[in-house]
């Protein structure tokens, strides 16, 4: 479930999270999930 929460934070921008942190989080998710899952989550 932690992965899902991280995706939601990356997509919504989270609470006071800057774009640099969001990009870093997206890179981590791409490395962990292969990228495809992250892009699908971002579209939804």
Secondary structure, 3 states (H helix, E strand, C coil): CHHHHHHHHHHHCCCCCCHHHHHHHHHHHHHHHCCHHHHHHHHC
